[in-house]
Structure formats: structure tokens, C-alpha cells
Amino acid sequence: MTPQRTANILVRKNRKLENPAENAQSPWNFRRFFVPALLVLALAYAALAWEGIVPVSSFGLLELDRVFVSGSEKTPDRAVIFQSGLTSGMDLLGMDMPHVAHRVEELPWVAKADATRNWLDRTVTISVAEHKVAAVADVGALVYLDAEGRAFKLADSDSTGEFVVIRGLTPADLEEPPETEQVKKKNENVSNAFDIMQLYREHPLSKRAELREVLLETTGFALVVGSVPTKVIVGDDDWRRKLDRLDANWAELFLRERKPLRINMNNRNRSEKISIRFQAPKPESIEEEFAEEEVER
């Protein structure tokens, strides 16, 4: 090696020793500082995107692929998905799951909804719990009531044969209580109607005559039962005892081959008296179509 070449090599070595900053620009040193910094920036951006401060972009890695629905029977799956506002291609990172569930709960049949996302397969599952119809209320229009007495949907016109119909309520009876009240209670009229409806269903008389309607009248409650149908006036108290007495006399009433149209068990002056209005089997005139008699037991 010539003296000139040896000198050049020595000069280059000395320059590296005298300038450490220049020496630090090796590829390894660059990656050692750049990669952690990039990771910190990515995490910061994700946090800001989660709070909605900056736009979200996952570059296709976290885009929604599909939406699944479970638990819906009355509500079509496509209606749930449409109401949720979710569409394929939306970014999973920016989705507000409680808001999605709240939107779905605005559907008439939906009582409760829950939305969860799966990051691995890029899907969202919406679980739905639907209202169960407990009765139909006639308040000028027919509406479905749930077990809590809340009106949640206009009833179908042909639903009166499938559910017990409560008549005599007003729209005010079905108004939701103020949101400030911690405990929501049924309106008194609605509560009493549900009580007598449940009492009748559990009574042996329900096997003789199916309950069709519950009527709220000025003197209390009346029931429409059986296939005739028969109106049974029970008033506003002592319902179980009155149903027991009616059950004991029910078979005898139909032995006469005459249809009882109205049975009044709410004779306040003489509680032991039962007033019955029959339909005559073969009326000879309009005036003779009904015959009324009193039975005491």
C-alpha cells in the first residue's frame, strides 16, 4: 500500500472520531429513535380520533365489513341495520356503540338494544330485546301495552281477537311519568285493569269462559267473557269473591239454554243478589228479545 493511500485512510478515521454527530447518522441509530417516535404519534392520533378531535382514517384495516342482528322477531333485520346508521366501510374506531344502540331502541317493537364490535373480523353485532304484548288499549285508537302498562305501538286492526282489550282508558292514563321520577309506576286505572286481568286468568272461571275485554266504567270494572259474549259487572272491589260466586253459578246459567248477555254482581245494597239479563232464544218481537231476572244465592 502506497504512503498516499495509507494517509487517506487515516484521515477518514480521524474525522469520524472527531465528529460523533456524523457517526450517529447510521441506519441503526436512525431506526432506534424514529420507530418509538412514530409509535407515540400514532397512539396520540388514535386518542384524538377517539374523542372526535381529528378525522379518523384506518386505511381500510378497521373498516366495518358486516352487521349482524340477533333477537329480533317482529322487526326485520334490515330495519334494525338501517336504523342503526351503520354501513359497510365505516371506520370501527370512530363508532359510538351506545349511540348505535339508542338509535335502534327508537324502533317501535324494540325494548332494549346492545351493540358490540369485533375488531378481528371487523363486524358489529346488534342484540335486540323486543316488547311483549300484554294487552291492547282502546283510547280512540288501538295501542299495544307491554307488561309495565306502557303503550309502545299502534295495534294491528286484527289484533283484538288475539289479546285482551282494555276499554275506557284515556290517553292521559298512558302518558309516561316525568323523567325526574326514579321509579316509574303504572297509572292507577291501568294498574287496576292489569290486576283484574291477571286475577281472572288465574281463576278457574277462565277455563269456562275466556276473558276478552276489560271495561273501565263509572261504577268500576266490567269483564267481557265467553263466546256469547257476556258482560260481567264486578265493580271496583271484592273481585275474587264475586268471581267465585259467578263460577259456582256459571253451569246453571247455561243449563237454561239461554244466553246471558249481562251479569251484574255489583249490587251494592244487596251484595248477595246477582242480576242477569238473558237473550230470549226465539224472540217473537223486538220488545221480547231480552228478558231480565234476578237470582239470589
C-alpha positions, 0 to 999 in steps of 0.5 A, spaced: 500 500 500 502 506 497 504 512 503 498 516 499 493 511 500 495 509 507 494 517 509 487 517 506 485 512 510 487 515 516 484 521 515 477 518 514 478 515 521 480 521 524 474 525 522 469 520 524 472 520 531 472 527 531 465 528 529 460 523 533 454 527 530 456 524 523 457 517 526 450 517 529 447 518 522 447 510 521 441 506 519 441 503 526 441 509 530 436 512 525 431 506 526 432 506 534 429 513 535 424 514 529 420 507 530 418 509 538 417 516 535 412 514 530 409 509 535 407 515 540 404 519 534 400 514 532 397 512 539 396 520 540 392 520 533 388 514 535 386 518 542 384 524 538 380 520 533 377 517 539 374 523 542 372 526 535 378 531 535 381 529 528 378 525 522 379 518 523 382 514 517 384 506 518 386 505 511 381 500 510 384 495 516 378 497 521 373 498 516 366 495 518 365 489 513 358 486 516 352 487 521 349 482 524 342 482 528 340 477 533 333 477 537 329 480 533 322 477 531 317 482 529 322 487 526 326 485 520 333 485 520 334 490 515 330 495 519 334 494 525 341 495 520 338 501 517 336 504 523 342 503 526 346 508 521 351 503 520 354 501 513 359 497 510 366 501 510 365 505 516 371 506 520 370 501 527 374 506 531 370 512 530 363 508 532 359 510 538 356 503 540 351 506 545 349 511 540 348 505 535 344 502 540 339 508 542 338 509 535 335 502 534 331 502 541 327 508 537 324 502 533 317 501 535 317 493 537 324 494 540 325 494 548 332 494 549 338 494 544 346 492 545 351 493 540 358 490 540 364 490 535 369 485 533 375 488 531 378 481 528 373 480 523 371 487 523 363 486 524 358 489 529 353 485 532 346 488 534 342 484 540 335 486 540 330 485 546 323 486 543 316 488 547 311 483 549 304 484 548 300 484 554 294 487 552 291 492 547 288 499 549 282 502 546 283 510 547 280 512 540 285 508 537 288 501 538 295 501 542 299 495 544 301 495 552 307 491 554 307 488 561 309 495 565 302 498 562 306 502 557 303 503 550 309 502 545 305 501 538 299 502 534 295 495 534 294 491 528 286 492 526 286 484 527 289 484 533 283 484 538 281 477 537 288 475 539 289 479 546 285 482 551 282 489 550 282 494 555 276 499 554 275 506 557 282 508 558 284 515 556 290 517 553 292 521 559 292 514 563 298 512 558 302 518 558 309 516 561 311 519 568 316 525 568 323 523 567 325 526 574 321 520 577 326 514 579 321 509 579 316 509 574 309 506 576 303 504 572 297 509 572 292 507 577 286 505 572 291 501 568 294 498 574 287 496 576 285 493 569 292 489 569 290 486 576 283 484 574 286 481 568 291 477 571 286 475 577 281 472 572 286 468 568 288 465 574 281 463 576 278 457 574 272 461 571 277 462 565 277 455 563 269 456 562 269 462 559 275 466 556 276 473 558 276 478 552 275 485 554 276 489 560 271 495 561 273 501 565 266 504 567 263 509 572 261 504 577 268 500 576 270 494 572 266 490 567 269 483 564 267 481 557 267 473 557 265 467 553 263 466 546 256 469 547 259 474 549 257 476 556 258 482 560 260 481 567 259 487 572 264 486 578 265 493 580 271 496 583 272 491 589 271 484 592 273 481 585 275 474 587 269 473 591 264 475 586 268 471 581 267 465 585 260 466 586 259 467 578 263 460 577 259 456 582 253 459 578 256 459 571 253 451 569 246 453 571 246 459 567 247 455 561 243 449 563 237 454 561 239 454 554 239 461 554 244 466 553 246 471 558 248 477 555 249 481 562 251 479 569 251 484 574 254 482 581 255 489 583 249 490 587 251 494 592 245 494 597 244 487 596 251 484 595 248 477 595 243 478 589 246 477 582 242 480 576 242 477 569 239 479 563 238 473 558 237 473 550 230 470 549 232 464 544 226 465 539 224 472 540 217 473 537 218 481 537 223 486 538 220 488 545 221 480 547 228 479 545 231 480 552 228 478 558 231 480 565 231 476 572 234 476 578 237 470 582 239 470 589 244 465 592 
